[in-house]
Amino acid sequence: AAVCGTAMSISLSVTLLSGRGRVITLSPDSTVEDLRLQAQLSLKVGLERLVTESGVILHGKSTLRAANLQNGATVTAHVRQAQLVSSALAFALLRPDGTVVTWGNAIDGGDSSAVQDELKDVNQIQSSLHAFAAIRSDGSVVTWGKMDDGGNSSAVQHQLRDVKHIQASSRAFAAIRADGSVVAWGNPCYGGDCSKQQDQLRDVTQIQSSRDTFGASFAALSSDGRVVTWGADTGDSSSSSVRSQLINVVAIQATAFGGSFAALKSDGSVVCWGSPTSGGDSSAVQDQLFDVHHIQATESAFAAIRGDGVVVCWGNPQDGGDCTDAQEQLIDVKHVQATTKAFAAIRADKTVVTWGSGSYGGDSSEVQDQLKNVEHIQAASLAFAALKSDGSVVTWGTSDAGGDSSCVQDQLHDVTRIQVSRDGVRCSFAAIRQDGKVVTWGDPSSGGCCRMVRDQLFDVQEIQGTENCFAAIRSDGGVVTWGNGDFAPDFYAAQELLQDGNLSGLSGLFPAGYAAIGSDGSVLNFGAVGMQPQPPQPPEPRVQSGR
């Protein structure tokens, strides 16, 4: 039914995908952001964006008049989803109402108290090893964590507006703004300073990062296919030697270590730069790099999938850069996954081919007869886990780092998703089953054992891993964490808090102890030596605007 507005206002119907909606009345000179905030309050749910009946995403700063929204029009509201992000030893939980809860090692971003008042109406969170950066609905950015590694953005804060996306290296951030310009901050040796390239950073659509011995580099891809690089000034990481070839680029891949990049061009050819020993030199296979559709990387090698399903490799031979022994089997390949030093390819017939360092998953001979009907492969640092179409899981690689799941094999059924934690040789897997239960294996000190919190792991919707622990979000909003056995919990404090009916979630083993989330959104931390339970603060309004 049409809704009438006054002479000085218009009334709009804001509807969720579920069909529930509200009528919001505002001045035509009000902004789309005003409409979103009013609808958010009325619907009592966090809203990420508004979309017109014709499918146009409305921009927050536009007025209702400029957006051509007429009295009685209907717009669809997309609900903001919960997001769980991790740094090296801390977590940040973006709740559906746009607020953020953090816990873990304070230096790594586990303590956001200094910016808590600003962490409202957040749409997206990105992390480096030791810091976090949050993008708010108005395009502003809030940062916290280790100051020199991206946790302090004060030097560029005036530039951090209309931000649409943030990429991270291990110790720096780079933000893409709505106009395609880029703002970087953090450790300069890891890409935290792009001032010398600022004039070239226009119409940027994608940013990739690669790490090398001396730092890290960023590579930015522009809408016209140009590539601009900055960061570690090691000579090898510079793209100057191939700059004339970096045109019509559609995607960029980077090695996890070694400072090498591979750019995929629109004609299916590939251009590489960086350390020659870690994939920066593809001259030995250049004549085979045609009609390439996708590129994957280990820490110092690349694997390219061509349109005909053939795989071409280059880089460090021990890390997967030489696939000669497996070449005859690498046909009809659809997807390639990588550990630190090995590759695993899924073929069209859903069988698997592996190569690279055997102890890192490059040798799957012991389970080869089981690697059939594989739908997806998840990789940790030293092991692979293959999810089959019947919901079962097959693992291989270093046994005590997730390559051996025999102790929980009878529980690995009806699995829907697998997540990993990584900490060098200490890594583990966590699988979510259809019934919402969680099965873990691998290094116990990095989350491979969840025995202490198993009773709390029910109706799990999502799992996120840090370097050596996991956090799970349940359907009731509860958060459970486990891993890092170097720190003992305070069981008595845990029991007292569990008896508090206001708590909706409780975490487990973690460097900073426990974190319990109350029904009012408050957080209590406890468990680590020298820490006392922190009383919850009075609940804040679920939606607020302005910095």
ZAMARGU-4260 file (C-alpha; in steps of 0.2 Angstrom, whole numbers, plus 5000, padded with zeros to 4 digits):
<rodrens>
0) 5000/5000/5000 | 5006/5017/4996 | 5012/5028/5010 | 5008/5047/5011 | 5021/5059/5016
5) 5019/5077/5022 | 5024/5092/5011 | 5041/5093/5020 | 5044/5074/5021 | 5043/5057/5012
10) 5039/5040/5019 | 5049/5025/5013 | 5046/5007/5017 | 5062/4998/5022 | 5061/4979/5021
15) 5072/4965/5026 | 5074/4950/5015 | 5063/4940/5027 | 5049/4952/5023 | 5048/4961/5040
20) 5049/4980/5037 | 5046/4997/5044 | 5040/5014/5037 | 5053/5028/5040 | 5048/5046/5037
25) 5062/5059/5034 | 5065/5075/5025 | 5070/5073/5006 | 5086/5082/5011 | 5091/5068/5024
30) 5105/5056/5018 | 5104/5038/5015 | 5114/5036/5030 | 5101/5044/5040 | 5088/5032/5033
35) 5099/5017/5037 | 5101/5022/5055 | 5083/5026/5058 | 5078/5009/5050 | 5091/5001/5060
40) 5084/5008/5076 | 5066/5004/5071 | 5070/4986/5065 | 5082/4983/5080 | 5095/4974/5069
45) 5111/4980/5062 | 5110/4985/5043 | 5125/4985/5031 | 5117/4993/5016 | 5101/4998/5007
50) 5096/4993/4990 | 5083/5000/4978 | 5069/4990/4969 | 5080/4990/4954 | 5095/4983/4963
55) 5105/4999/4965 | 5116/5000/4981 | 5112/5017/4989 | 5127/5027/4995 | 5127/5034/5012
60) 5131/5052/5009 | 5118/5055/4995 | 5102/5063/5000 | 5086/5055/4997 | 5082/5068/4984
65) 5098/5065/4975 | 5095/5046/4976 | 5078/5049/4967 | 5069/5040/4981 | 5050/5045/4979
70) 5037/5045/4993 | 5030/5027/4995 | 5046/5019/4988 | 5052/5002/4995 | 5070/4999/4998
75) 5078/4982/5004 | 5089/4982/5019 | 5104/4969/5020 | 5107/4964/5038 | 5125/4965/5044
80) 5132/4948/5048 | 5143/4943/5063 | 5162/4942/5058 | 5176/4935/5068 | 5194/4940/5064
85) 5210/4935/5072 | 5228/4943/5073 | 5243/4933/5079 | 5236/4931/5097 | 5220/4940/5098
90) 5202/4940/5092 | 5190/4954/5086 | 5171/4949/5085 | 5160/4961/5074 | 5143/4959/5081
95) 5127/4961/5070 | 5123/4978/5078 | 5140/4985/5072 | 5149/4985/5089 | 5165/4976/5092
100) 5172/4964/5106 | 5190/4960/5107 | 5200/4948/5118 | 5217/4940/5119 | 5235/4947/5120
105) 5233/4966/5122 | 5248/4970/5112 | 5241/4960/5097 | 5224/4970/5098 | 5216/4960/5111
110) 5213/4977/5121 | 5202/4989/5111 | 5197/5000/5126 | 5206/5015/5120 | 5195/5016/5104
115) 5179/5007/5111 | 5168/5022/5109 | 5173/5023/5091 | 5169/5005/5087 | 5151/5007/5083
120) 5142/5005/5066 | 5157/4994/5060 | 5155/4985/5043 | 5171/4976/5041 | 5187/4971/5051
125) 5204/4967/5044 | 5220/4961/5054 | 5239/4961/5053 | 5249/4950/5064 | 5248/4963/5079
130) 5234/4975/5075 | 5216/4977/5068 | 5208/4990/5057 | 5189/4992/5056 | 5179/5001/5043
135) 5163/5010/5048 | 5148/5013/5038 | 5153/5031/5035 | 5169/5025/5027 | 5180/5030/5042
140) 5193/5019/5050 | 5197/5014/5068 | 5213/5005/5072 | 5221/4997/5088 | 5234/4985/5093
145) 5253/4987/5091 | 5256/5005/5087 | 5270/5003/5074 | 5262/4988/5065 | 5246/4997/5060
150) 5238/5000/5077 | 5241/5018/5076 | 5234/5027/5060 | 5234/5045/5067 | 5247/5051/5054
155) 5235/5047/5040 | 5218/5048/5049 | 5213/5064/5040 | 5215/5053/5023 | 5205/5038/5030
160) 5188/5043/5023 | 5176/5034/5011 | 5186/5018/5013 | 5179/5003/5004 | 5192/4990/5008
165) 5208/4986/5018 | 5222/4974/5014 | 5235/4969/5027 | 5253/4964/5026 | 5261/4956/5042
170) 5264/4973/5050 | 5255/4986/5039 | 5238/4991/5031 | 5233/4998/5014 | 5216/5005/5012
175) 5207/5008/4995 | 5195/5023/4995 | 5179/5025/4985 | 5189/5036/4972 | 5202/5022/4970
180) 5216/5031/4979 | 5226/5022/4992 | 5231/5026/5010 | 5244/5015/5019 | 5251/5015/5037
185) 5261/5004/5049 | 5279/4998/5047 | 5286/5006/5031 | 5297/4991/5028 | 5281/4981/5027
190) 5272/4993/5015 | 5266/5006/5028 | 5272/5020/5017 | 5266/5023/4999 | 5269/5042/4999
195) 5282/5040/4984 | 5269/5030/4974 | 5254/5041/4978 | 5253/5049/4961 | 5252/5032/4953
200) 5239/5025/4965 | 5223/5029/4955 | 5208/5019/4951 | 5214/5004/4962 | 5203/4989/4963
205) 5214/4976/4972 | 5229/4975/4983 | 5240/4960/4986 | 5254/4958/4999 | 5270/4947/4999
210) 5283/4944/5013 | 5301/4943/5011 | 5317/4942/5022 | 5318/4961/5025 | 5299/4965/5026
215) 5284/4965/5015 | 5278/4972/4999 | 5261/4978/4992 | 5255/4977/4974 | 5240/4987/4969
220) 5230/4983/4953 | 5221/4998/4944 | 5205/4996/4934 | 5215/4999/4918 | 5226/4984/4922
225) 5241/4994/4928 | 5251/4988/4944 | 5260/4998/4957 | 5271/4991/4970 | 5279/4998/4987
230) 5286/4991/5003 | 5302/4982/5007 | 5316/4990/4997 | 5326/4974/4993 | 5328/4976/4975
235) 5320/4959/4971 | 5303/4965/4977 | 5303/4979/4965 | 5292/4978/4949 | 5303/4990/4939
240) 5311/4977/4928 | 5294/4971/4922 | 5285/4988/4923 | 5282/4989/4904 | 5274/4972/4904
245) 5262/4976/4919 | 5247/4981/4908 | 5230/4973/4906 | 5232/4964/4923 | 5217/4956/4930
250) 5223/4947/4946 | 5239/4946/4957 | 5245/4932/4967 | 5260/4932/4980 | 5271/4919/4988
255) 5269/4918/5007 | 5287/4922/5009 | 5301/4927/4997 | 5294/4943/4991 | 5288/4937/4974
260) 5273/4941/4964 | 5264/4934/4949 | 5252/4945/4938 | 5239/4936/4928 | 5235/4947/4912
265) 5218/4947/4902 | 5226/4937/4888 | 5230/4923/4900 | 5249/4926/4901 | 5259/4929/4917
270) 5272/4941/4922 | 5283/4938/4938 | 5294/4948/4948 | 5303/4947/4965 | 5316/4934/4971
275) 5321/4922/4957 | 5323/4908/4969 | 5305/4910/4976 | 5295/4912/4960 | 5300/4929/4954
280) 5308/4922/4938 | 5296/4911/4927 | 5307/4911/4911 | 5310/4892/4912 | 5291/4889/4909
285) 5286/4905/4901 | 5282/4897/4885 | 5269/4886/4894 | 5261/4901/4903 | 5246/4904/4891
290) 5228/4903/4894 | 5231/4904/4913 | 5215/4905/4923 | 5221/4904/4941 | 5237/4905/4951
295) 5241/4897/4968 | 5257/4899/4979 | 5266/4891/4993 | 5279/4901/5003 | 5291/4901/4988
300) 5283/4894/4972 | 5269/4896/4961 | 5257/4884/4952 | 5246/4890/4937 | 5230/4881/4931
305) 5227/4883/4912 | 5211/4883/4903 | 5215/4865/4897 | 5217/4859/4915 | 5236/4858/4914
310) 5246/4864/4929 | 5263/4874/4926 | 5274/4876/4941 | 5290/4887/4945 | 5300/4893/4960
315) 5309/4884/4973 | 5308/4865/4968 | 5308/4859/4986 | 5292/4870/4989 | 5282/4864/4975
320) 5291/4874/4961 | 5294/4857/4951 | 5279/4846/4947 | 5289/4835/4934 | 5285/4819/4944
325) 5267/4822/4944 | 5265/4831/4927 | 5256/4816/4919 | 5243/4816/4932 | 5240/4835/4932
330) 5226/4835/4919 | 5209/4841/4920 | 5214/4851/4936 | 5200/4862/4943 | 5207/4869/4959
335) 5224/4869/4968 | 5227/4872/4987 | 5244/4875/4996 | 5253/4872/5012 | 5269/4881/5016
340) 5279/4870/5005 | 5267/4858/4995 | 5253/4859/4983 | 5237/4848/4981 | 5226/4848/4965
345) 5208/4843/4964 | 5204/4836/4946 | 5188/4835/4937 | 5185/4817/4942 | 5187/4823/4961
350) 5203/4814/4963 | 5218/4822/4971 | 5237/4825/4965 | 5250/4831/4977 | 5268/4837/4975
355) 5281/4847/4984 | 5289/4843/5001 | 5282/4826/5007 | 5282/4831/5026 | 5272/4846/5021
360) 5258/4836/5012 | 5267/4834/4995 | 5266/4815/4997 | 5249/4808/4999 | 5253/4790/4994
365) 5247/4783/5011 | 5229/4789/5008 | 5228/4790/4989 | 5215/4776/4988 | 5204/4787/5000
370) 5206/4803/4989 | 5190/4801/4979 | 5175/4811/4978 | 5184/4826/4985 | 5174/4842/4985
375) 5186/4854/4995 | 5204/4854/5002 | 5209/4864/5017 | 5228/4868/5021 | 5237/4871/5037
380) 5256/4875/5037 | 5261/4856/5036 | 5246/4846/5032 | 5231/4845/5021 | 5213/4840/5025
385) 5201/4834/5011 | 5182/4836/5013 | 5173/4822/5003 | 5156/4823/4996 | 5149/4811/5009
390) 5155/4823/5023 | 5170/4812/5028 | 5188/4819/5029 | 5205/4813/5024 | 5221/4820/5030
395) 5240/4819/5026 | 5256/4828/5030 | 5265/4830/5046 | 5256/4818/5058 | 5257/4829/5074
400) 5252/4845/5064 | 5236/4839/5058 | 5241/4826/5045 | 5235/4812/5056 | 5216/4812/5061
405) 5215/4794/5065 | 5211/4797/5084 | 5195/4806/5079 | 5191/4798/5062 | 5175/4790/5068
410) 5169/4808/5073 | 5173/4815/5056 | 5156/4813/5047 | 5143/4825/5040 | 5157/4838/5040
415) 5152/4855/5032 | 5167/4866/5035 | 5185/4865/5040 | 5196/4878/5048 | 5214/4879/5053
420) 5226/4887/5066 | 5244/4890/5061 | 5260/4893/5071 | 5275/4886/5061 | 5276/4868/5065
425) 5262/4869/5077 | 5245/4869/5068 | 5229/4860/5069 | 5212/4858/5061 | 5194/4861/5067
430) 5179/4854/5058 | 5161/4859/5060 | 5148/4845/5057 | 5130/4847/5051 | 5124/4845/5069
435) 5134/4860/5075 | 5147/4850/5084 | 5166/4853/5082 | 5179/4840/5079 | 5198/4845/5082
440) 5215/4836/5078 | 5233/4841/5077 | 5244/4850/5089 | 5235/4851/5106 | 5244/4867/5110
445) 5237/4876/5095 | 5219/4870/5096 | 5220/4852/5091 | 5212/4847/5107 | 5195/4855/5113
450) 5191/4843/5127 | 5191/4857/5140 | 5177/4866/5131 | 5168/4852/5121 | 5152/4854/5131
455) 5151/4872/5125 | 5154/4868/5107 | 5136/4865/5101 | 5126/4874/5087 | 5142/4881/5081
460) 5140/4892/5065 | 5158/4899/5062 | 5176/4895/5067 | 5191/4907/5066 | 5209/4902/5070
465) 5224/4913/5076 | 5242/4907/5075 | 5238/4894/5089 | 5220/4894/5095 | 5202/4894/5089
470) 5186/4904/5092 | 5169/4897/5088 | 5153/4907/5086 | 5137/4898/5091 | 5119/4901/5085
475) 5115/4909/5102 | 5129/4922/5100 | 5140/4913/5112 | 5159/4913/5109 | 5170/4898/5114
480) 5189/4899/5112 | 5202/4885/5115 | 5221/4882/5112 | 5238/4888/5117 | 5241/4876/5132
485) 5254/4886/5139 | 5241/4896/5149 | 5230/4888/5163 | 5212/4893/5166 | 5205/4898/5182
490) 5191/4884/5184 | 5184/4892/5199 | 5181/4909/5191 | 5174/4900/5176 | 5161/4890/5186
495) 5155/4906/5195 | 5153/4915/5179 | 5144/4900/5171 | 5131/4901/5185 | 5127/4919/5180
500) 5111/4918/5170 | 5116/4933/5160 | 5130/4925/5151 | 5127/4919/5133 | 5145/4913/5130
505) 5161/4908/5138 | 5178/4906/5130 | 5191/4893/5134 | 5210/4892/5135 | 5218/4907/5128
510) 5234/4918/5132 | 5223/4931/5141 | 5213/4918/5150 | 5194/4918/5147 | 5182/4930/5140
515) 5163/4929/5143 | 5150/4938/5133 | 5135/4944/5143 | 5117/4945/5136 | 5119/4964/5137
520) 5135/4963/5126 | 5147/4966/5140 | 5163/4956/5141 | 5172/4949/5157 | 5190/4943/5155
525) 5198/4931/5168 | 5209/4916/5170 | 5227/4922/5166 | 5239/4924/5180 | 5237/4941/5188
530) 5220/4945/5180 | 5204/4948/5189 | 5187/4947/5182 | 5182/4964/5175 | 5164/4969/5179
535) 5153/4973/5164 | 5150/4991/5159 | 5132/4998/5158 | 5125/4993/5142 | 5126/5005/5128
540) 5113/5009/5114 | 5115/4996/5101 | 5115/5009/5087 | 5124/5025/5087 | 5131/5037/5074
545) 5145/5049/5073 | 5163/5047/5078
</rodrens>
